[in-house]
């Protein structure tokens, strides 16, 4: 297993709800950005996806909220593959408050490989499967 990938975010005022904490949908948006940055860092970014006619799309998401984030906070999102299949994979996103390291949320998101040209499910390219397996939690 390689060192975990970490994506940094800043909590903006517009991401906060009436309770003064980050609105839940932003966690999914942050994880989507973190996934894109992770994939690019592993050589499988958007340019690679277009060239190989494949893009992972969200199939399923599970979220566990543990602590809140507020405007001005910074967070670190640790991204690790937890499952790699033939047509899909799952990433675990751990969102930590940067100031104190508090684990605020854990999102496990399953992505399915889709051909950009047809929007049909397809097999994960071998190079992508190998990159994910190299980083897989528990490897």
Rosetta silent file (secondary structure, phi, psi, omega in degrees, C-alpha in Angstrom):
SEQUENCE: XXXXXXXXXXXXXXXXXXXXXXXXXXXXXXXXXXXXXXXXXXXXXXXXXXXXXXXXXXXXXXXXXXXXXXXXXXXXXXXXXXXXXXXXXXXXXXXXXXXXXXXXXXXXXXXXXXXXXXXXXXXXXXXXXXXXXXXXXXX
SCORE:     score description
SCORE:     0.000 S_00000001
   1 L     0.000  134.536  176.821    0.000    0.000    0.000 S_00000001
   2 L   -82.936  172.467  175.995    1.288    3.462   -0.881 S_00000001
   3 L   -60.769  142.478 -178.966    0.956    6.517    1.352 S_00000001
   4 L   -64.585  147.388  176.974   -2.665    7.660    1.537 S_00000001
   5 E   -82.986  135.764  179.430   -3.750   10.482   -0.739 S_00000001
   6 E  -124.284  128.896  178.193   -4.882   13.647    1.079 S_00000001
   7 E  -114.067  133.640 -175.652   -7.032   16.388   -0.480 S_00000001
   8 E  -103.263  138.276  176.037   -7.388   19.722    1.334 S_00000001
   9 E  -133.492  153.508  173.348  -10.565   21.832    1.461 S_00000001
  10 E  -111.764  134.173  178.758  -11.557   25.105    3.074 S_00000001
  11 L   -80.386  121.395  179.415  -15.043   25.462    4.523 S_00000001
  12 L   -97.316  154.916 -179.076  -16.758   28.461    2.945 S_00000001
  13 H   -57.766  -38.671 -177.481  -19.613   30.450    4.445 S_00000001
  14 H   -70.746   -8.657  178.682  -21.956   29.490    1.579 S_00000001
  15 H   -91.073    1.715 -173.244  -21.487   25.775    2.437 S_00000001
  16 E  -102.350  142.311 -179.687  -23.069   26.234    5.875 S_00000001
  17 L   -95.259 -171.811 -176.727  -26.733   25.636    6.750 S_00000001
  18 L   -64.494  -21.901  178.699  -29.066   27.323    9.245 S_00000001
  19 L   -82.519   -4.707  178.251  -27.553   25.303   12.105 S_00000001
  20 L    85.996   12.634  178.349  -24.156   26.891   11.428 S_00000001
  21 L  -124.086  166.305 -178.078  -22.497   23.692   10.200 S_00000001
  22 E   -60.328  129.301  176.318  -21.638   22.359    6.739 S_00000001
  23 L   -66.216  139.388 -170.153  -24.749   21.290    4.813 S_00000001
  24 H   -56.471  -34.123 -177.730  -24.610   17.545    4.138 S_00000001
  25 H   -63.354  -26.966 -179.528  -24.541   17.752    0.317 S_00000001
  26 H   -65.973  -29.854  178.100  -21.196   19.545    0.443 S_00000001
  27 H   -60.484  -41.965  177.384  -19.527   16.448    1.867 S_00000001
  28 H   -65.645  -41.260  178.612  -20.415   14.574   -1.333 S_00000001
  29 H   -63.168  -43.971  178.270  -19.178   17.469   -3.482 S_00000001
  30 H   -61.282  -41.347 -179.532  -15.891   17.600   -1.576 S_00000001
  31 H   -68.228  -32.102  175.714  -15.441   13.847   -1.983 S_00000001
  32 H   -65.398  -43.803  175.702  -16.083   14.125   -5.712 S_00000001
  33 H   -62.367  -41.443  179.667  -13.327   16.740   -5.948 S_00000001
  34 H   -63.791  -40.422  177.985  -11.091   14.547   -3.776 S_00000001
  35 H   -62.929  -44.815 -179.906  -11.740   11.542   -6.030 S_00000001
  36 H   -62.322  -41.783  178.898  -10.872   13.530   -9.149 S_00000001
  37 H   -67.232  -40.940  177.246   -7.661   14.814   -7.535 S_00000001
  38 H   -60.205  -49.188 -178.442   -6.792   11.294   -6.317 S_00000001
  39 H   -60.716  -43.009  179.209   -7.345    9.800   -9.773 S_00000001
  40 H   -63.131  -42.472 -179.765   -5.222   12.530  -11.403 S_00000001
  41 H   -64.724  -23.932  179.400   -2.427   12.006   -8.861 S_00000001
  42 L   -97.836   11.549  176.111   -2.421    8.306   -9.741 S_00000001
  43 L    83.999   14.517 -177.737   -2.210    9.008  -13.489 S_00000001
  44 L  -129.158   48.343 -179.844   -5.910    8.449  -14.225 S_00000001
  45 L   -77.645 -167.407 -175.216   -7.290   11.985  -14.363 S_00000001
  46 H   -63.818  -38.517  176.997   -9.895   13.449  -16.667 S_00000001
  47 H   -63.136  -42.688  176.862   -7.589   13.612  -19.695 S_00000001
  48 H   -61.465  -43.971 -178.711   -6.749    9.928  -19.219 S_00000001
  49 H   -60.381  -43.285  179.164  -10.477    9.116  -18.820 S_00000001
  50 H   -64.936  -43.042 -179.277  -11.348   10.888  -22.069 S_00000001
  51 H   -65.957  -27.031 -178.368   -8.513    9.178  -23.946 S_00000001
  52 L  -106.365    9.903  176.802   -9.660    5.763  -22.653 S_00000001
  53 L    50.248   45.067  178.639  -13.410    6.427  -23.038 S_00000001
  54 L  -148.634  140.994  177.335  -14.099    5.605  -19.412 S_00000001
  55 E  -146.258  130.358  175.835  -15.201    7.534  -16.368 S_00000001
  56 E   -75.421  128.453  177.152  -16.128    6.252  -12.907 S_00000001
  57 E  -117.055  151.819 -178.237  -19.587    7.476  -11.860 S_00000001
  58 E   -64.521  130.918  175.958  -21.211    7.281   -8.428 S_00000001
  59 E  -109.302  -38.293 -175.279  -23.288    4.136   -7.914 S_00000001
  60 E  -156.883  143.609  177.776  -23.774    4.200   -4.144 S_00000001
  61 E  -138.166  136.318  173.614  -22.725    6.404   -1.215 S_00000001
  62 E  -121.805  135.058 -177.065  -22.762    5.852    2.532 S_00000001
  63 E  -128.885  133.524  172.334  -22.075    8.717    4.918 S_00000001
  64 E  -123.304  116.351  178.405  -21.397    8.692    8.633 S_00000001
  65 E   -91.745  133.336 -176.294  -21.217   12.105   10.295 S_00000001
  66 L  -121.545  -28.561  179.197  -19.154   12.224   13.486 S_00000001
  67 L  -157.112  160.856 -175.151  -18.386   15.905   14.143 S_00000001
  68 L   -95.892  159.026  171.870  -19.227   19.228   12.538 S_00000001
  69 L  -120.568  147.925 -175.839  -17.256   21.659   10.435 S_00000001
  70 L  -127.418  166.134  178.276  -17.849   25.418   10.442 S_00000001
  71 L   -55.145  137.102 -179.373  -16.958   28.380    8.202 S_00000001
  72 L    92.106  -18.127  175.534  -13.230   29.045    8.215 S_00000001
  73 L   -67.368  156.872  170.860  -12.335   25.466    9.130 S_00000001
  74 E  -118.985  147.187 -179.254   -9.993   23.541    6.891 S_00000001
  75 E  -131.650  150.643  174.761  -10.377   19.833    6.304 S_00000001
  76 E  -113.884  126.649  178.891   -8.166   17.051    5.025 S_00000001
  77 E  -106.539  114.179  177.441   -9.836   14.277    3.050 S_00000001
  78 E   -90.432  125.255 -176.673   -7.916   11.005    3.108 S_00000001
  79 E  -114.056  126.519  178.396   -8.837    8.854    0.096 S_00000001
  80 E  -142.114  133.598  171.558   -8.210    5.096    0.024 S_00000001
  81 E   -67.534  139.660  176.744   -9.629    2.332   -2.151 S_00000001
  82 E  -118.469  -15.780  177.271  -11.362   -0.348   -0.066 S_00000001
  83 E  -153.151  138.107  177.758  -12.663   -2.599   -2.866 S_00000001
  84 E  -131.979  119.499  178.970  -11.674   -3.116   -6.493 S_00000001
  85 L  -114.044 -163.548 -179.948  -13.855   -5.201   -8.804 S_00000001
  86 L   -78.440  -36.987 -178.375  -14.106   -5.812  -12.533 S_00000001
  87 L  -121.317   -4.313 -176.370  -16.454   -2.908  -13.320 S_00000001
  88 E  -147.954  167.791  175.879  -16.506   -0.934  -10.076 S_00000001
  89 E  -152.565  159.972  178.080  -14.513    0.136   -7.056 S_00000001
  90 E  -121.816  137.070  175.858  -15.166    1.727   -3.680 S_00000001
  91 E  -114.288  138.916  172.919  -13.241    4.574   -2.087 S_00000001
  92 E   -98.903  127.552  178.400  -13.232    5.457    1.599 S_00000001
  93 E  -114.965  113.869  176.315  -13.073    9.210    2.231 S_00000001
  94 E  -102.697  119.294 -178.604  -12.153   10.227    5.782 S_00000001
  95 E  -101.596  114.535 -178.866  -12.779   13.921    6.421 S_00000001
  96 E  -111.030  138.710  171.570  -10.637   15.291    9.260 S_00000001
  97 E   -69.403  125.900 -173.114  -10.720   18.829   10.669 S_00000001
  98 L   -65.305  -35.750 -175.596   -7.234   20.125    9.888 S_00000001
  99 L   -63.486  -42.143 -175.821   -6.770   22.112   13.097 S_00000001
 100 L  -123.684   -0.078  178.917   -7.174   19.248   15.559 S_00000001
 101 L    77.205    3.155 -178.527   -7.327   16.124   13.374 S_00000001
 102 L   -57.460  129.834  175.320  -10.876   15.330   14.534 S_00000001
 103 E   -76.072  116.503 -174.689  -12.564   12.775   12.271 S_00000001
 104 E   -99.585  -31.569 -179.479  -15.728   14.551   11.130 S_00000001
 105 E  -160.487  151.853  173.743  -17.177   12.193    8.529 S_00000001
 106 E  -127.997  123.434  177.577  -16.518    8.936    6.712 S_00000001
 107 E  -119.307  127.583  172.832  -17.932    8.419    3.239 S_00000001
 108 E  -111.972  116.665 -173.849  -17.650    5.142    1.377 S_00000001
 109 E  -120.518  129.997  176.509  -18.562    5.679   -2.251 S_00000001
 110 E   -98.580  131.769  179.861  -18.866    3.011   -4.921 S_00000001
 111 E  -117.002  142.167  176.371  -18.087    4.046   -8.487 S_00000001
 112 E  -115.023  140.543  179.780  -18.920    2.120  -11.640 S_00000001
 113 E   -75.963  129.735 -179.375  -16.906    2.439  -14.867 S_00000001
 114 E  -129.501  138.460  175.147  -18.956    3.920  -17.689 S_00000001
 115 L   -72.567  127.634  178.903  -17.990    4.497  -21.320 S_00000001
 116 L   -62.112  -35.198 -175.159  -18.156    8.229  -22.009 S_00000001
 117 L   -73.266  -31.935 -175.334  -19.287    7.597  -25.592 S_00000001
 118 L  -118.981  -12.678 -174.847  -22.240    5.306  -24.795 S_00000001
 119 L    62.864   21.679  178.607  -22.892    5.813  -21.054 S_00000001
 120 L   -96.125  146.125  176.183  -22.853    2.005  -20.735 S_00000001
 121 E   -62.745  144.227  179.336  -21.180    0.132  -17.884 S_00000001
 122 L  -148.810  171.099  178.160  -17.854   -1.412  -18.828 S_00000001
 123 L   -68.698  146.233  172.791  -14.849   -3.133  -17.315 S_00000001
 124 L   -66.642  134.628  174.925  -12.325   -1.046  -15.427 S_00000001
 125 L   -59.220  144.596 -176.483   -9.194   -0.621  -17.531 S_00000001
 126 H   -55.527  -42.827 -178.147   -6.376   -2.843  -16.249 S_00000001
 127 H   -63.084  -34.944  177.598   -4.058    0.093  -15.484 S_00000001
 128 H   -70.630  -44.605  177.242   -6.746    1.684  -13.307 S_00000001
 129 H   -57.991  -43.251 -179.693   -7.451   -1.584  -11.462 S_00000001
 130 H   -64.862  -40.727  179.298   -3.727   -2.006  -10.814 S_00000001
 131 H   -65.230  -41.691  179.180   -3.363    1.562   -9.497 S_00000001
 132 H   -66.375  -42.757  179.080   -6.351    1.123   -7.187 S_00000001
 133 H   -61.933  -36.612  179.491   -5.109   -2.259   -5.935 S_00000001
 134 H   -61.911  -33.960 -178.214   -1.714   -0.745   -5.141 S_00000001
 135 H   -95.017   -6.393 -169.887   -3.439    1.788   -2.862 S_00000001
 136 L   -58.675  134.376  176.749   -6.159   -0.511   -1.505 S_00000001
 137 L   -61.326  127.828  179.645   -6.710   -0.398    2.235 S_00000001
 138 L    95.750   -4.430  179.164   -5.564   -3.652    3.737 S_00000001
 139 L   -75.446    0.000    0.000   -3.126   -4.470    0.922 S_00000001
